[in-house]
Amino acid sequence: MNKLPLIIQATAPKELGAGLLLRTEHPLIIGKIIQFASYPDMIQQLNSGKFIVYSTIPGYSIAIVYAGIMGRGYKISGEPEAAREIQTILDEFRNWYIENKIEAFPSQFKRYKLD
């Protein structure tokens, strides 16, 4: 990813998760950061079929899930190539989030760290 994602910190409502990440070049993919209460809860939720594509943060009960695409005139089909493109973008979000949030502010993520 050439440009940093835009982060929108969520304060309320809880359904927004911990915030949103927006890719700043096309396709304008939106990723939602979800902090789960526990690892089993995370696995259960991610395997429920509710989330199409997601990327988990290794060692934490945190995931970044696909939350849509912003803008008009650009659509992502249900083709496998589209899912791979979204997965690549979410993995870039994950790497950015680890480096710029979790590693920069480890105390804020202690309760989500897996023992």
Phi and psi restraints in degrees (range 20) as a CNS / XPLOR table:
assign (resid 1 and name C) (resid 2 and name N)
       (resid 2 and name CA) (resid 2 and name C) 1.0 -79.3 20.0 2
assign (resid 2 and name N) (resid 2 and name CA)
       (resid 2 and name C) (resid 3 and name N) 1.0 -32.0 20.0 2
assign (resid 2 and name C) (resid 3 and name N)
       (resid 3 and name CA) (resid 3 and name C) 1.0 -115.0 20.0 2
assign (resid 3 and name N) (resid 3 and name CA)
       (resid 3 and name C) (resid 4 and name N) 1.0 150.8 20.0 2
assign (resid 3 and name C) (resid 4 and name N)
       (resid 4 and name CA) (resid 4 and name C) 1.0 -68.8 20.0 2
assign (resid 4 and name N) (resid 4 and name CA)
       (resid 4 and name C) (resid 5 and name N) 1.0 145.6 20.0 2
assign (resid 4 and name C) (resid 5 and name N)
       (resid 5 and name CA) (resid 5 and name C) 1.0 -72.9 20.0 2
assign (resid 5 and name N) (resid 5 and name CA)
       (resid 5 and name C) (resid 6 and name N) 1.0 155.7 20.0 2
assign (resid 5 and name C) (resid 6 and name N)
       (resid 6 and name CA) (resid 6 and name C) 1.0 -88.0 20.0 2
assign (resid 6 and name N) (resid 6 and name CA)
       (resid 6 and name C) (resid 7 and name N) 1.0 130.6 20.0 2
assign (resid 6 and name C) (resid 7 and name N)
       (resid 7 and name CA) (resid 7 and name C) 1.0 -106.5 20.0 2
assign (resid 7 and name N) (resid 7 and name CA)
       (resid 7 and name C) (resid 8 and name N) 1.0 132.1 20.0 2
assign (resid 7 and name C) (resid 8 and name N)
       (resid 8 and name CA) (resid 8 and name C) 1.0 -115.4 20.0 2
assign (resid 8 and name N) (resid 8 and name CA)
       (resid 8 and name C) (resid 9 and name N) 1.0 110.4 20.0 2
assign (resid 8 and name C) (resid 9 and name N)
       (resid 9 and name CA) (resid 9 and name C) 1.0 -77.5 20.0 2
assign (resid 9 and name N) (resid 9 and name CA)
       (resid 9 and name C) (resid 10 and name N) 1.0 131.9 20.0 2
assign (resid 9 and name C) (resid 10 and name N)
       (resid 10 and name CA) (resid 10 and name C) 1.0 -92.8 20.0 2
assign (resid 10 and name N) (resid 10 and name CA)
       (resid 10 and name C) (resid 11 and name N) 1.0 135.6 20.0 2
assign (resid 10 and name C) (resid 11 and name N)
       (resid 11 and name CA) (resid 11 and name C) 1.0 -109.8 20.0 2
assign (resid 11 and name N) (resid 11 and name CA)
       (resid 11 and name C) (resid 12 and name N) 1.0 -35.3 20.0 2
assign (resid 11 and name C) (resid 12 and name N)
       (resid 12 and name CA) (resid 12 and name C) 1.0 -169.7 20.0 2
assign (resid 12 and name N) (resid 12 and name CA)
       (resid 12 and name C) (resid 13 and name N) 1.0 153.8 20.0 2
assign (resid 12 and name C) (resid 13 and name N)
       (resid 13 and name CA) (resid 13 and name C) 1.0 -78.5 20.0 2
assign (resid 13 and name N) (resid 13 and name CA)
       (resid 13 and name C) (resid 14 and name N) 1.0 166.2 20.0 2
assign (resid 13 and name C) (resid 14 and name N)
       (resid 14 and name CA) (resid 14 and name C) 1.0 -58.5 20.0 2
assign (resid 14 and name N) (resid 14 and name CA)
       (resid 14 and name C) (resid 15 and name N) 1.0 -29.6 20.0 2
assign (resid 14 and name C) (resid 15 and name N)
       (resid 15 and name CA) (resid 15 and name C) 1.0 -62.1 20.0 2
assign (resid 15 and name N) (resid 15 and name CA)
       (resid 15 and name C) (resid 16 and name N) 1.0 -18.6 20.0 2
assign (resid 15 and name C) (resid 16 and name N)
       (resid 16 and name CA) (resid 16 and name C) 1.0 -73.3 20.0 2
assign (resid 16 and name N) (resid 16 and name CA)
       (resid 16 and name C) (resid 17 and name N) 1.0 -11.3 20.0 2
assign (resid 16 and name C) (resid 17 and name N)
       (resid 17 and name CA) (resid 17 and name C) 1.0 77.0 20.0 2
assign (resid 17 and name N) (resid 17 and name CA)
       (resid 17 and name C) (resid 18 and name N) 1.0 -153.0 20.0 2
assign (resid 17 and name C) (resid 18 and name N)
       (resid 18 and name CA) (resid 18 and name C) 1.0 -89.6 20.0 2
assign (resid 18 and name N) (resid 18 and name CA)
       (resid 18 and name C) (resid 19 and name N) 1.0 -2.0 20.0 2
assign (resid 18 and name C) (resid 19 and name N)
       (resid 19 and name CA) (resid 19 and name C) 1.0 146.2 20.0 2
assign (resid 19 and name N) (resid 19 and name CA)
       (resid 19 and name C) (resid 20 and name N) 1.0 177.9 20.0 2
assign (resid 19 and name C) (resid 20 and name N)
       (resid 20 and name CA) (resid 20 and name C) 1.0 -125.4 20.0 2
assign (resid 20 and name N) (resid 20 and name CA)
       (resid 20 and name C) (resid 21 and name N) 1.0 148.9 20.0 2
assign (resid 20 and name C) (resid 21 and name N)
       (resid 21 and name CA) (resid 21 and name C) 1.0 -117.4 20.0 2
assign (resid 21 and name N) (resid 21 and name CA)
       (resid 21 and name C) (resid 22 and name N) 1.0 134.3 20.0 2
assign (resid 21 and name C) (resid 22 and name N)
       (resid 22 and name CA) (resid 22 and name C) 1.0 -121.2 20.0 2
assign (resid 22 and name N) (resid 22 and name CA)
       (resid 22 and name C) (resid 23 and name N) 1.0 125.3 20.0 2
assign (resid 22 and name C) (resid 23 and name N)
       (resid 23 and name CA) (resid 23 and name C) 1.0 -70.4 20.0 2
assign (resid 23 and name N) (resid 23 and name CA)
       (resid 23 and name C) (resid 24 and name N) 1.0 137.5 20.0 2
assign (resid 23 and name C) (resid 24 and name N)
       (resid 24 and name CA) (resid 24 and name C) 1.0 -98.5 20.0 2
assign (resid 24 and name N) (resid 24 and name CA)
       (resid 24 and name C) (resid 25 and name N) 1.0 13.7 20.0 2
assign (resid 24 and name C) (resid 25 and name N)
       (resid 25 and name CA) (resid 25 and name C) 1.0 -139.6 20.0 2
assign (resid 25 and name N) (resid 25 and name CA)
       (resid 25 and name C) (resid 26 and name N) 1.0 159.2 20.0 2
assign (resid 25 and name C) (resid 26 and name N)
       (resid 26 and name CA) (resid 26 and name C) 1.0 -68.7 20.0 2
assign (resid 26 and name N) (resid 26 and name CA)
       (resid 26 and name C) (resid 27 and name N) 1.0 140.0 20.0 2
assign (resid 26 and name C) (resid 27 and name N)
       (resid 27 and name CA) (resid 27 and name C) 1.0 -76.2 20.0 2
assign (resid 27 and name N) (resid 27 and name CA)
       (resid 27 and name C) (resid 28 and name N) 1.0 143.0 20.0 2
assign (resid 27 and name C) (resid 28 and name N)
       (resid 28 and name CA) (resid 28 and name C) 1.0 -81.3 20.0 2
assign (resid 28 and name N) (resid 28 and name CA)
       (resid 28 and name C) (resid 29 and name N) 1.0 74.4 20.0 2
assign (resid 28 and name C) (resid 29 and name N)
       (resid 29 and name CA) (resid 29 and name C) 1.0 -75.3 20.0 2
assign (resid 29 and name N) (resid 29 and name CA)
       (resid 29 and name C) (resid 30 and name N) 1.0 139.9 20.0 2
assign (resid 29 and name C) (resid 30 and name N)
       (resid 30 and name CA) (resid 30 and name C) 1.0 -108.9 20.0 2
assign (resid 30 and name N) (resid 30 and name CA)
       (resid 30 and name C) (resid 31 and name N) 1.0 128.7 20.0 2
assign (resid 30 and name C) (resid 31 and name N)
       (resid 31 and name CA) (resid 31 and name C) 1.0 -114.1 20.0 2
assign (resid 31 and name N) (resid 31 and name CA)
       (resid 31 and name C) (resid 32 and name N) 1.0 135.9 20.0 2
assign (resid 31 and name C) (resid 32 and name N)
       (resid 32 and name CA) (resid 32 and name C) 1.0 -104.2 20.0 2
assign (resid 32 and name N) (resid 32 and name CA)
       (resid 32 and name C) (resid 33 and name N) 1.0 129.7 20.0 2
assign (resid 32 and name C) (resid 33 and name N)
       (resid 33 and name CA) (resid 33 and name C) 1.0 -88.5 20.0 2
assign (resid 33 and name N) (resid 33 and name CA)
       (resid 33 and name C) (resid 34 and name N) 1.0 123.5 20.0 2
assign (resid 33 and name C) (resid 34 and name N)
       (resid 34 and name CA) (resid 34 and name C) 1.0 -120.9 20.0 2
assign (resid 34 and name N) (resid 34 and name CA)
       (resid 34 and name C) (resid 35 and name N) 1.0 126.1 20.0 2
assign (resid 34 and name C) (resid 35 and name N)
       (resid 35 and name CA) (resid 35 and name C) 1.0 -103.8 20.0 2
assign (resid 35 and name N) (resid 35 and name CA)
       (resid 35 and name C) (resid 36 and name N) 1.0 113.1 20.0 2
assign (resid 35 and name C) (resid 36 and name N)
       (resid 36 and name CA) (resid 36 and name C) 1.0 -88.4 20.0 2
assign (resid 36 and name N) (resid 36 and name CA)
       (resid 36 and name C) (resid 37 and name N) 1.0 155.0 20.0 2
assign (resid 36 and name C) (resid 37 and name N)
       (resid 37 and name CA) (resid 37 and name C) 1.0 -65.1 20.0 2
assign (resid 37 and name N) (resid 37 and name CA)
       (resid 37 and name C) (resid 38 and name N) 1.0 -32.8 20.0 2
assign (resid 37 and name C) (resid 38 and name N)
       (resid 38 and name CA) (resid 38 and name C) 1.0 -155.9 20.0 2
assign (resid 38 and name N) (resid 38 and name CA)
       (resid 38 and name C) (resid 39 and name N) 1.0 166.8 20.0 2
assign (resid 38 and name C) (resid 39 and name N)
       (resid 39 and name CA) (resid 39 and name C) 1.0 -63.7 20.0 2
assign (resid 39 and name N) (resid 39 and name CA)
       (resid 39 and name C) (resid 40 and name N) 1.0 -46.1 20.0 2
assign (resid 39 and name C) (resid 40 and name N)
       (resid 40 and name CA) (resid 40 and name C) 1.0 -59.1 20.0 2
assign (resid 40 and name N) (resid 40 and name CA)
       (resid 40 and name C) (resid 41 and name N) 1.0 -37.9 20.0 2
assign (resid 40 and name C) (resid 41 and name N)
       (resid 41 and name CA) (resid 41 and name C) 1.0 -63.6 20.0 2
assign (resid 41 and name N) (resid 41 and name CA)
       (resid 41 and name C) (resid 42 and name N) 1.0 -42.0 20.0 2
assign (resid 41 and name C) (resid 42 and name N)
       (resid 42 and name CA) (resid 42 and name C) 1.0 -61.5 20.0 2
assign (resid 42 and name N) (resid 42 and name CA)
       (resid 42 and name C) (resid 43 and name N) 1.0 -48.6 20.0 2
assign (resid 42 and name C) (resid 43 and name N)
       (resid 43 and name CA) (resid 43 and name C) 1.0 -61.3 20.0 2
assign (resid 43 and name N) (resid 43 and name CA)
       (resid 43 and name C) (resid 44 and name N) 1.0 -44.2 20.0 2
assign (resid 43 and name C) (resid 44 and name N)
       (resid 44 and name CA) (resid 44 and name C) 1.0 -60.7 20.0 2
assign (resid 44 and name N) (resid 44 and name CA)
       (resid 44 and name C) (resid 45 and name N) 1.0 -46.7 20.0 2
assign (resid 44 and name C) (resid 45 and name N)
       (resid 45 and name CA) (resid 45 and name C) 1.0 -65.4 20.0 2
assign (resid 45 and name N) (resid 45 and name CA)
       (resid 45 and name C) (resid 46 and name N) 1.0 -43.8 20.0 2
assign (resid 45 and name C) (resid 46 and name N)
       (resid 46 and name CA) (resid 46 and name C) 1.0 -68.7 20.0 2
assign (resid 46 and name N) (resid 46 and name CA)
       (resid 46 and name C) (resid 47 and name N) 1.0 -31.6 20.0 2
assign (resid 46 and name C) (resid 47 and name N)
       (resid 47 and name CA) (resid 47 and name C) 1.0 -86.9 20.0 2
assign (resid 47 and name N) (resid 47 and name CA)
       (resid 47 and name C) (resid 48 and name N) 1.0 0.2 20.0 2
assign (resid 47 and name C) (resid 48 and name N)
       (resid 48 and name CA) (resid 48 and name C) 1.0 -74.8 20.0 2
assign (resid 48 and name N) (resid 48 and name CA)
       (resid 48 and name C) (resid 49 and name N) 1.0 -12.9 20.0 2
assign (resid 48 and name C) (resid 49 and name N)
       (resid 49 and name CA) (resid 49 and name C) 1.0 89.0 20.0 2
assign (resid 49 and name N) (resid 49 and name CA)
       (resid 49 and name C) (resid 50 and name N) 1.0 -0.8 20.0 2
assign (resid 49 and name C) (resid 50 and name N)
       (resid 50 and name CA) (resid 50 and name C) 1.0 -69.8 20.0 2
assign (resid 50 and name N) (resid 50 and name CA)
       (resid 50 and name C) (resid 51 and name N) 1.0 -31.6 20.0 2
assign (resid 50 and name C) (resid 51 and name N)
       (resid 51 and name CA) (resid 51 and name C) 1.0 -109.5 20.0 2
assign (resid 51 and name N) (resid 51 and name CA)
       (resid 51 and name C) (resid 52 and name N) 1.0 128.4 20.0 2
assign (resid 51 and name C) (resid 52 and name N)
       (resid 52 and name CA) (resid 52 and name C) 1.0 -72.8 20.0 2
assign (resid 52 and name N) (resid 52 and name CA)
       (resid 52 and name C) (resid 53 and name N) 1.0 -52.7 20.0 2
assign (resid 52 and name C) (resid 53 and name N)
       (resid 53 and name CA) (resid 53 and name C) 1.0 -135.8 20.0 2
assign (resid 53 and name N) (resid 53 and name CA)
       (resid 53 and name C) (resid 54 and name N) 1.0 140.5 20.0 2
assign (resid 53 and name C) (resid 54 and name N)
       (resid 54 and name CA) (resid 54 and name C) 1.0 -152.4 20.0 2
assign (resid 54 and name N) (resid 54 and name CA)
       (resid 54 and name C) (resid 55 and name N) 1.0 164.6 20.0 2
assign (resid 54 and name C) (resid 55 and name N)
       (resid 55 and name CA) (resid 55 and name C) 1.0 -137.1 20.0 2
assign (resid 55 and name N) (resid 55 and name CA)
       (resid 55 and name C) (resid 56 and name N) 1.0 124.4 20.0 2
assign (resid 55 and name C) (resid 56 and name N)
       (resid 56 and name CA) (resid 56 and name C) 1.0 -92.2 20.0 2
assign (resid 56 and name N) (resid 56 and name CA)
       (resid 56 and name C) (resid 57 and name N) 1.0 153.7 20.0 2
assign (resid 56 and name C) (resid 57 and name N)
       (resid 57 and name CA) (resid 57 and name C) 1.0 -91.7 20.0 2
assign (resid 57 and name N) (resid 57 and name CA)
       (resid 57 and name C) (resid 58 and name N) 1.0 112.9 20.0 2
assign (resid 57 and name C) (resid 58 and name N)
       (resid 58 and name CA) (resid 58 and name C) 1.0 -57.3 20.0 2
assign (resid 58 and name N) (resid 58 and name CA)
       (resid 58 and name C) (resid 59 and name N) 1.0 131.7 20.0 2
assign (resid 58 and name C) (resid 59 and name N)
       (resid 59 and name CA) (resid 59 and name C) 1.0 85.2 20.0 2
assign (resid 59 and name N) (resid 59 and name CA)
       (resid 59 and name C) (resid 60 and name N) 1.0 1.7 20.0 2
assign (resid 59 and name C) (resid 60 and name N)
       (resid 60 and name CA) (resid 60 and name C) 1.0 -136.1 20.0 2
assign (resid 60 and name N) (resid 60 and name CA)
       (resid 60 and name C) (resid 61 and name N) 1.0 155.0 20.0 2
assign (resid 60 and name C) (resid 61 and name N)
       (resid 61 and name CA) (resid 61 and name C) 1.0 -92.2 20.0 2
assign (resid 61 and name N) (resid 61 and name CA)
       (resid 61 and name C) (resid 62 and name N) 1.0 57.3 20.0 2
assign (resid 61 and name C) (resid 62 and name N)
       (resid 62 and name CA) (resid 62 and name C) 1.0 -131.8 20.0 2
assign (resid 62 and name N) (resid 62 and name CA)
       (resid 62 and name C) (resid 63 and name N) 1.0 139.4 20.0 2
assign (resid 62 and name C) (resid 63 and name N)
       (resid 63 and name CA) (resid 63 and name C) 1.0 -137.5 20.0 2
assign (resid 63 and name N) (resid 63 and name CA)
       (resid 63 and name C) (resid 64 and name N) 1.0 154.5 20.0 2
assign (resid 63 and name C) (resid 64 and name N)
       (resid 64 and name CA) (resid 64 and name C) 1.0 -113.0 20.0 2
assign (resid 64 and name N) (resid 64 and name CA)
       (resid 64 and name C) (resid 65 and name N) 1.0 120.7 20.0 2
assign (resid 64 and name C) (resid 65 and name N)
       (resid 65 and name CA) (resid 65 and name C) 1.0 -112.7 20.0 2
assign (resid 65 and name N) (resid 65 and name CA)
       (resid 65 and name C) (resid 66 and name N) 1.0 152.0 20.0 2
assign (resid 65 and name C) (resid 66 and name N)
       (resid 66 and name CA) (resid 66 and name C) 1.0 -67.2 20.0 2
assign (resid 66 and name N) (resid 66 and name CA)
       (resid 66 and name C) (resid 67 and name N) 1.0 125.1 20.0 2
assign (resid 66 and name C) (resid 67 and name N)
       (resid 67 and name CA) (resid 67 and name C) 1.0 -118.5 20.0 2
assign (resid 67 and name N) (resid 67 and name CA)
       (resid 67 and name C) (resid 68 and name N) 1.0 5.1 20.0 2
assign (resid 67 and name C) (resid 68 and name N)
       (resid 68 and name CA) (resid 68 and name C) 1.0 128.0 20.0 2
assign (resid 68 and name N) (resid 68 and name CA)
       (resid 68 and name C) (resid 69 and name N) 1.0 -171.6 20.0 2
assign (resid 68 and name C) (resid 69 and name N)
       (resid 69 and name CA) (resid 69 and name C) 1.0 -132.8 20.0 2
assign (resid 69 and name N) (resid 69 and name CA)
       (resid 69 and name C) (resid 70 and name N) 1.0 141.9 20.0 2
assign (resid 69 and name C) (resid 70 and name N)
       (resid 70 and name CA) (resid 70 and name C) 1.0 -103.6 20.0 2
assign (resid 70 and name N) (resid 70 and name CA)
       (resid 70 and name C) (resid 71 and name N) 1.0 142.0 20.0 2
assign (resid 70 and name C) (resid 71 and name N)
       (resid 71 and name CA) (resid 71 and name C) 1.0 106.7 20.0 2
assign (resid 71 and name N) (resid 71 and name CA)
       (resid 71 and name C) (resid 72 and name N) 1.0 169.3 20.0 2
assign (resid 71 and name C) (resid 72 and name N)
       (resid 72 and name CA) (resid 72 and name C) 1.0 -112.8 20.0 2
assign (resid 72 and name N) (resid 72 and name CA)
       (resid 72 and name C) (resid 73 and name N) 1.0 156.3 20.0 2
assign (resid 72 and name C) (resid 73 and name N)
       (resid 73 and name CA) (resid 73 and name C) 1.0 84.3 20.0 2
assign (resid 73 and name N) (resid 73 and name CA)
       (resid 73 and name C) (resid 74 and name N) 1.0 -1.1 20.0 2
assign (resid 73 and name C) (resid 74 and name N)
       (resid 74 and name CA) (resid 74 and name C) 1.0 -129.0 20.0 2
assign (resid 74 and name N) (resid 74 and name CA)
       (resid 74 and name C) (resid 75 and name N) 1.0 119.1 20.0 2
assign (resid 74 and name C) (resid 75 and name N)
       (resid 75 and name CA) (resid 75 and name C) 1.0 -125.4 20.0 2
assign (resid 75 and name N) (resid 75 and name CA)
       (resid 75 and name C) (resid 76 and name N) 1.0 146.5 20.0 2
assign (resid 75 and name C) (resid 76 and name N)
       (resid 76 and name CA) (resid 76 and name C) 1.0 -108.8 20.0 2
assign (resid 76 and name N) (resid 76 and name CA)
       (resid 76 and name C) (resid 77 and name N) 1.0 122.9 20.0 2
assign (resid 76 and name C) (resid 77 and name N)
       (resid 77 and name CA) (resid 77 and name C) 1.0 -79.9 20.0 2
assign (resid 77 and name N) (resid 77 and name CA)
       (resid 77 and name C) (resid 78 and name N) 1.0 177.6 20.0 2
assign (resid 77 and name C) (resid 78 and name N)
       (resid 78 and name CA) (resid 78 and name C) 1.0 -85.1 20.0 2
assign (resid 78 and name N) (resid 78 and name CA)
       (resid 78 and name C) (resid 79 and name N) 1.0 12.8 20.0 2
assign (resid 78 and name C) (resid 79 and name N)
       (resid 79 and name CA) (resid 79 and name C) 1.0 -70.0 20.0 2
assign (resid 79 and name N) (resid 79 and name CA)
       (resid 79 and name C) (resid 80 and name N) 1.0 150.8 20.0 2
assign (resid 79 and name C) (resid 80 and name N)
       (resid 80 and name CA) (resid 80 and name C) 1.0 -56.7 20.0 2
assign (resid 80 and name N) (resid 80 and name CA)
       (resid 80 and name C) (resid 81 and name N) 1.0 -33.0 20.0 2
assign (resid 80 and name C) (resid 81 and name N)
       (resid 81 and name CA) (resid 81 and name C) 1.0 -64.1 20.0 2
assign (resid 81 and name N) (resid 81 and name CA)
       (resid 81 and name C) (resid 82 and name N) 1.0 -36.9 20.0 2
assign (resid 81 and name C) (resid 82 and name N)
       (resid 82 and name CA) (resid 82 and name C) 1.0 -65.9 20.0 2
assign (resid 82 and name N) (resid 82 and name CA)
       (resid 82 and name C) (resid 83 and name N) 1.0 -43.1 20.0 2
assign (resid 82 and name C) (resid 83 and name N)
       (resid 83 and name CA) (resid 83 and name C) 1.0 -62.8 20.0 2
assign (resid 83 and name N) (resid 83 and name CA)
       (resid 83 and name C) (resid 84 and name N) 1.0 -38.9 20.0 2
assign (resid 83 and name C) (resid 84 and name N)
       (resid 84 and name CA) (resid 84 and name C) 1.0 -65.8 20.0 2
assign (resid 84 and name N) (resid 84 and name CA)
       (resid 84 and name C) (resid 85 and name N) 1.0 -39.4 20.0 2
assign (resid 84 and name C) (resid 85 and name N)
       (resid 85 and name CA) (resid 85 and name C) 1.0 -63.6 20.0 2
assign (resid 85 and name N) (resid 85 and name CA)
       (resid 85 and name C) (resid 86 and name N) 1.0 -44.5 20.0 2
assign (resid 85 and name C) (resid 86 and name N)
       (resid 86 and name CA) (resid 86 and name C) 1.0 -63.2 20.0 2
assign (resid 86 and name N) (resid 86 and name CA)
       (resid 86 and name C) (resid 87 and name N) 1.0 -42.4 20.0 2
assign (resid 86 and name C) (resid 87 and name N)
       (resid 87 and name CA) (resid 87 and name C) 1.0 -60.3 20.0 2
assign (resid 87 and name N) (resid 87 and name CA)
       (resid 87 and name C) (resid 88 and name N) 1.0 -42.9 20.0 2
assign (resid 87 and name C) (resid 88 and name N)
       (resid 88 and name CA) (resid 88 and name C) 1.0 -61.0 20.0 2
assign (resid 88 and name N) (resid 88 and name CA)
       (resid 88 and name C) (resid 89 and name N) 1.0 -42.9 20.0 2
assign (resid 88 and name C) (resid 89 and name N)
       (resid 89 and name CA) (resid 89 and name C) 1.0 -66.4 20.0 2
assign (resid 89 and name N) (resid 89 and name CA)
       (resid 89 and name C) (resid 90 and name N) 1.0 -43.4 20.0 2
assign (resid 89 and name C) (resid 90 and name N)
       (resid 90 and name CA) (resid 90 and name C) 1.0 -64.4 20.0 2
assign (resid 90 and name N) (resid 90 and name CA)
       (resid 90 and name C) (resid 91 and name N) 1.0 -36.2 20.0 2
assign (resid 90 and name C) (resid 91 and name N)
       (resid 91 and name CA) (resid 91 and name C) 1.0 -65.4 20.0 2
assign (resid 91 and name N) (resid 91 and name CA)
       (resid 91 and name C) (resid 92 and name N) 1.0 -35.5 20.0 2
assign (resid 91 and name C) (resid 92 and name N)
       (resid 92 and name CA) (resid 92 and name C) 1.0 -65.9 20.0 2
assign (resid 92 and name N) (resid 92 and name CA)
       (resid 92 and name C) (resid 93 and name N) 1.0 -41.3 20.0 2
assign (resid 92 and name C) (resid 93 and name N)
       (resid 93 and name CA) (resid 93 and name C) 1.0 -58.3 20.0 2
assign (resid 93 and name N) (resid 93 and name CA)
       (resid 93 and name C) (resid 94 and name N) 1.0 -46.4 20.0 2
assign (resid 93 and name C) (resid 94 and name N)
       (resid 94 and name CA) (resid 94 and name C) 1.0 -57.1 20.0 2
assign (resid 94 and name N) (resid 94 and name CA)
       (resid 94 and name C) (resid 95 and name N) 1.0 -49.5 20.0 2
assign (resid 94 and name C) (resid 95 and name N)
       (resid 95 and name CA) (resid 95 and name C) 1.0 -61.2 20.0 2
assign (resid 95 and name N) (resid 95 and name CA)
       (resid 95 and name C) (resid 96 and name N) 1.0 -41.7 20.0 2
assign (resid 95 and name C) (resid 96 and name N)
       (resid 96 and name CA) (resid 96 and name C) 1.0 -64.3 20.0 2
assign (resid 96 and name N) (resid 96 and name CA)
       (resid 96 and name C) (resid 97 and name N) 1.0 -43.1 20.0 2
assign (resid 96 and name C) (resid 97 and name N)
       (resid 97 and name CA) (resid 97 and name C) 1.0 -64.7 20.0 2
assign (resid 97 and name N) (resid 97 and name CA)
       (resid 97 and name C) (resid 98 and name N) 1.0 -41.1 20.0 2
assign (resid 97 and name C) (resid 98 and name N)
       (resid 98 and name CA) (resid 98 and name C) 1.0 -60.9 20.0 2
assign (resid 98 and name N) (resid 98 and name CA)
       (resid 98 and name C) (resid 99 and name N) 1.0 -50.0 20.0 2
assign (resid 98 and name C) (resid 99 and name N)
       (resid 99 and name CA) (resid 99 and name C) 1.0 -68.6 20.0 2
assign (resid 99 and name N) (resid 99 and name CA)
       (resid 99 and name C) (resid 100 and name N) 1.0 -43.4 20.0 2
assign (resid 99 and name C) (resid 100 and name N)
       (resid 100 and name CA) (resid 100 and name C) 1.0 -96.3 20.0 2
assign (resid 100 and name N) (resid 100 and name CA)
       (resid 100 and name C) (resid 101 and name N) 1.0 -13.2 20.0 2
assign (resid 100 and name C) (resid 101 and name N)
       (resid 101 and name CA) (resid 101 and name C) 1.0 -119.3 20.0 2
assign (resid 101 and name N) (resid 101 and name CA)
       (resid 101 and name C) (resid 102 and name N) 1.0 -62.8 20.0 2
assign (resid 101 and name C) (resid 102 and name N)
       (resid 102 and name CA) (resid 102 and name C) 1.0 -66.1 20.0 2
assign (resid 102 and name N) (resid 102 and name CA)
       (resid 102 and name C) (resid 103 and name N) 1.0 -47.6 20.0 2
assign (resid 102 and name C) (resid 103 and name N)
       (resid 103 and name CA) (resid 103 and name C) 1.0 -73.5 20.0 2
assign (resid 103 and name N) (resid 103 and name CA)
       (resid 103 and name C) (resid 104 and name N) 1.0 -28.7 20.0 2
assign (resid 103 and name C) (resid 104 and name N)
       (resid 104 and name CA) (resid 104 and name C) 1.0 -78.6 20.0 2
assign (resid 104 and name N) (resid 104 and name CA)
       (resid 104 and name C) (resid 105 and name N) 1.0 -30.3 20.0 2
assign (resid 104 and name C) (resid 105 and name N)
       (resid 105 and name CA) (resid 105 and name C) 1.0 -134.6 20.0 2
assign (resid 105 and name N) (resid 105 and name CA)
       (resid 105 and name C) (resid 106 and name N) 1.0 62.0 20.0 2
assign (resid 105 and name C) (resid 106 and name N)
       (resid 106 and name CA) (resid 106 and name C) 1.0 -59.4 20.0 2
assign (resid 106 and name N) (resid 106 and name CA)
       (resid 106 and name C) (resid 107 and name N) 1.0 -32.8 20.0 2
assign (resid 106 and name C) (resid 107 and name N)
       (resid 107 and name CA) (resid 107 and name C) 1.0 -64.5 20.0 2
assign (resid 107 and name N) (resid 107 and name CA)
       (resid 107 and name C) (resid 108 and name N) 1.0 -28.0 20.0 2
assign (resid 107 and name C) (resid 108 and name N)
       (resid 108 and name CA) (resid 108 and name C) 1.0 -73.1 20.0 2
assign (resid 108 and name N) (resid 108 and name CA)
       (resid 108 and name C) (resid 109 and name N) 1.0 -14.4 20.0 2
assign (resid 108 and name C) (resid 109 and name N)
       (resid 109 and name CA) (resid 109 and name C) 1.0 -115.4 20.0 2
assign (resid 109 and name N) (resid 109 and name CA)
       (resid 109 and name C) (resid 110 and name N) 1.0 8.7 20.0 2
assign (resid 109 and name C) (resid 110 and name N)
       (resid 110 and name CA) (resid 110 and name C) 1.0 -54.9 20.0 2
assign (resid 110 and name N) (resid 110 and name CA)
       (resid 110 and name C) (resid 111 and name N) 1.0 -43.6 20.0 2
assign (resid 110 and name C) (resid 111 and name N)
       (resid 111 and name CA) (resid 111 and name C) 1.0 -70.2 20.0 2
assign (resid 111 and name N) (resid 111 and name CA)
       (resid 111 and name C) (resid 112 and name N) 1.0 -14.1 20.0 2
assign (resid 111 and name C) (resid 112 and name N)
       (resid 112 and name CA) (resid 112 and name C) 1.0 -99.5 20.0 2
assign (resid 112 and name N) (resid 112 and name CA)
       (resid 112 and name C) (resid 113 and name N) 1.0 -4.1 20.0 2
assign (resid 112 and name C) (resid 113 and name N)
       (resid 113 and name CA) (resid 113 and name C) 1.0 -73.7 20.0 2
assign (resid 113 and name N) (resid 113 and name CA)
       (resid 113 and name C) (resid 114 and name N) 1.0 133.8 20.0 2
assign (resid 113 and name C) (resid 114 and name N)
       (resid 114 and name CA) (resid 114 and name C) 1.0 -83.2 20.0 2
assign (resid 114 and name N) (resid 114 and name CA)
       (resid 114 and name C) (resid 115 and name N) 1.0 136.5 20.0 2
